[in-house]
Amino acid sequence: MPVSRELQLPSGDKIPTVGLGTWTVWQGAEGEIYRAVKEAIKVGYRHIDCAWFYKNQGEVGQAIKESIEEGTIKREDLFVTTKVWNTAHRRDAVKENLKQSLSQLGLSYVNLLLVHYPISFKDGDDPYPKDNDGNIIFAYHDIVDTWKGMEDCIDADLTRNIGLSNFNHLQVQRIIDASRIRPSVIQLEVNPLLSNTQLVEYCQKRDIGVTAYAPLGFPNRSWKKKGEPDLLEEPVVKQLASAKGKTPAQIVLRCLLQRGLIIIPKSSSPARIKENLELFDTELSEDEMKQMAALDRNLRVYVDSISASHPEYPFNDF
Ligand SMILES: NC(=O)c1ccc[n+]([C@@H]2O[C@H](COP(=O)([O-])OP(=O)(O)OC[C@H]3O[C@@H](n4cnc5c(N)ncnc54)[C@H](OP(=O)(O)O)[C@@H]3O)[C@@H](O)[C@H]2O)c1
């Protein structure tokens, strides 16, 4: 199945199907994301996935600024996504949170703004506000009200598209039903160990582009439990890689593209940044796609257990 390098969104804008993830688990080493974004743009990435929560948008912005000044890209060539964090779900706080992101990124607009999670925390600058017992202080803003704040950001020309992240199908439907401007993209955890098929198809059928986060299953995550499968070591992935002269990561990423997904693998290594973009000269047959589909274990990397008691916790339904 041929795959496209870009998907058209309802706004008419095109989103590149391969982007660079920038979550380094609390900032990473200083300069890591600056160097990764600079390298990615140099080798042809035109889509960068960011978030207020990642606390590294200054580095992303610096890399974009220099790439534009050096003539590698123009702003209009680049698709930049950011996300509104849980502490800014009041309708008027959404725009303020986006303005902070824009100031960090050094941009006047982003291409896509997502609601990072459907769960809200107490408003403010602390991303994890806690009480004296160390419990997260929840807030209970209506997600529809938050969505109105997202629409306000389009009206203010601060973002070109708006969307969701980590919403389940019931929450997606509530937003669709109440929206003046529909969500154009949803970001979900998807990889062959967590195929998320029902929700992916639910969204795709409603003309919402689906971006797969943790597309490689975050293989080197520090919280990986003993005995959990390692996607890149799965025999079928290794066997397809060796048969096609590709790496295991490329097989996994190609498989996701063939499902019509947008992917945002994160890497800070120049070799792997390049590798993760070289996906358009190979193809998995229908039978090979079935072999990959059989890897599904419903294994979620980002469980977000601290929010499990919130009424909008999304992962108890598809
Ligand atoms: N919306 C959300 O709630 C949400 C949640 C999580 C993530 N995200 C977004 O999705 C992006 C990707 O997810 P993720 O970073 O969690 O996981 P991922 O992209 O599946 O995995 C990233 C890890 O894989 C390694 N890696 C990258 N390319 C590789 C390759 N070719 N071969 C072997 N290992 C490779 C990287 O190490 P090196 O850097 O050393 O290469 C990195 O540690 C994030 O960066 C973020 O932008 C969104």
The ligand as an SDF file (V2000), in Angstrom:
LIG
                    3D

 48 52  0  0  0  0  0  0  0  0999 V2000
    0.1840   13.3100   23.5000 N   0  0  0  0  0  0  0  0  0  0  0  0
    0.7960   12.6650   24.4650 C   0  0  0  0  0  0  0  0  0  0  0  0
    0.2590   12.4890   25.5710 O   0  0  0  0  0  0  0  0  0  0  0  0
    2.1640   12.1280   24.2250 C   0  0  0  0  0  0  0  0  0  0  0  0
    2.7010   11.1820   25.1220 C   0  0  0  0  0  0  0  0  0  0  0  0
    3.9640   10.6860   24.8730 C   0  0  0  0  0  0  0  0  0  0  0  0
    4.6870   11.1120   23.7740 C   0  0  0  0  0  0  0  0  0  0  0  0
    4.1700   12.0720   22.9270 N   0  0  0  0  0  0  0  0  0  0  0  0
    4.9320   12.5700   21.7480 C   0  0  0  0  0  0  0  0  0  0  0  0
    5.3030   11.4560   20.9580 O   0  0  0  0  0  0  0  0  0  0  0  0
    6.7130   11.4540   20.7730 C   0  0  0  0  0  0  0  0  0  0  0  0
    7.2310   10.0410   20.6020 C   0  0  0  0  0  0  0  0  0  0  0  0
    6.9250    9.2440   21.7210 O   0  0  0  0  0  0  0  0  0  0  0  0
    8.0330    8.7560   22.7620 P   0  0  0  0  0  0  0  0  0  0  0  0
    9.1780    9.6820   22.6980 O   0  0  0  0  0  0  0  0  0  0  0  0
    7.3900    8.5630   24.0490 O   0  0  0  0  0  0  0  0  0  0  0  0
    8.4230    7.2870   22.2560 O   0  0  0  0  0  0  0  0  0  0  0  0
    9.0650    6.6740   20.9180 P   0  0  0  0  0  0  0  0  0  0  0  0
    9.1840    7.7220   19.8650 O   0  0  0  0  0  0  0  0  0  0  0  0
    8.2980    5.4450   20.6350 O   0  0  0  0  0  0  0  0  0  0  0  0
   10.4880    6.2040   21.4300 O   0  0  0  0  0  0  0  0  0  0  0  0
   11.4880    7.1400   21.6970 C   0  0  0  0  0  0  0  0  0  0  0  0
   12.7360    6.3860   22.1290 C   0  0  0  0  0  0  0  0  0  0  0  0
   13.1240    5.4850   21.0980 O   0  0  0  0  0  0  0  0  0  0  0  0
   14.4970    5.6350   20.7840 C   0  0  0  0  0  0  0  0  0  0  0  0
   14.6130    5.5320   19.3060 N   0  0  0  0  0  0  0  0  0  0  0  0
   14.2480    6.4570   18.3910 C   0  0  0  0  0  0  0  0  0  0  0  0
   14.4690    6.0150   17.1490 N   0  0  0  0  0  0  0  0  0  0  0  0
   14.9910    4.7820   17.2670 C   0  0  0  0  0  0  0  0  0  0  0  0
   15.4190    3.8220   16.3300 C   0  0  0  0  0  0  0  0  0  0  0  0
   15.3950    4.0540   15.0230 N   0  0  0  0  0  0  0  0  0  0  0  0
   15.9050    2.6390   16.8030 N   0  0  0  0  0  0  0  0  0  0  0  0
   15.9660    2.3990   18.1370 C   0  0  0  0  0  0  0  0  0  0  0  0
   15.5590    3.2750   19.0760 N   0  0  0  0  0  0  0  0  0  0  0  0
   15.0730    4.4680   18.6470 C   0  0  0  0  0  0  0  0  0  0  0  0
   14.8750    7.0180   21.2640 C   0  0  0  0  0  0  0  0  0  0  0  0
   16.2000    7.0340   21.7550 O   0  0  0  0  0  0  0  0  0  0  0  0
   17.3040    8.0280   21.0730 P   0  0  0  0  0  0  0  0  0  0  0  0
   16.8290    9.4210   21.3190 O   0  0  0  0  0  0  0  0  0  0  0  0
   18.5470    7.6890   21.7950 O   0  0  0  0  0  0  0  0  0  0  0  0
   17.3590    7.6820   19.6160 O   0  0  0  0  0  0  0  0  0  0  0  0
   13.8770    7.3270   22.3690 C   0  0  0  0  0  0  0  0  0  0  0  0
   14.3990    7.0580   23.6380 O   0  0  0  0  0  0  0  0  0  0  0  0
    7.2190   12.1740   22.0330 C   0  0  0  0  0  0  0  0  0  0  0  0
    8.5560   12.5880   21.9130 O   0  0  0  0  0  0  0  0  0  0  0  0
    6.2160   13.2860   22.1240 C   0  0  0  0  0  0  0  0  0  0  0  0
    6.5140   14.3110   21.1990 O   0  0  0  0  0  0  0  0  0  0  0  0
    2.9040   12.5500   23.1360 C   0  0  0  0  0  0  0  0  0  0  0  0
  1  2  1  0
  2  3  2  0
  2  4  1  0
  4  5  1  0
  4 48  2  0
  5  6  2  0
  6  7  1  0
  7  8  2  0
  8  9  1  0
  8 48  1  0
  9 10  1  0
  9 46  1  0
 10 11  1  0
 11 12  1  0
 11 44  1  0
 12 13  1  0
 13 14  1  0
 14 15  2  0
 14 16  1  0
 14 17  1  0
 17 18  1  0
 18 19  2  0
 18 20  1  0
 18 21  1  0
 21 22  1  0
 22 23  1  0
 23 24  1  0
 23 42  1  0
 24 25  1  0
 25 26  1  0
 25 36  1  0
 26 27  1  0
 26 35  1  0
 27 28  2  0
 28 29  1  0
 29 30  1  0
 29 35  2  0
 30 31  1  0
 30 32  2  0
 32 33  1  0
 33 34  2  0
 34 35  1  0
 36 37  1  0
 36 42  1  0
 37 38  1  0
 38 39  2  0
 38 40  1  0
 38 41  1  0
 42 43  1  0
 44 45  1  0
 44 46  1  0
 46 47  1  0
M  CHG  2   8   1  16  -1
M  END
$$$$
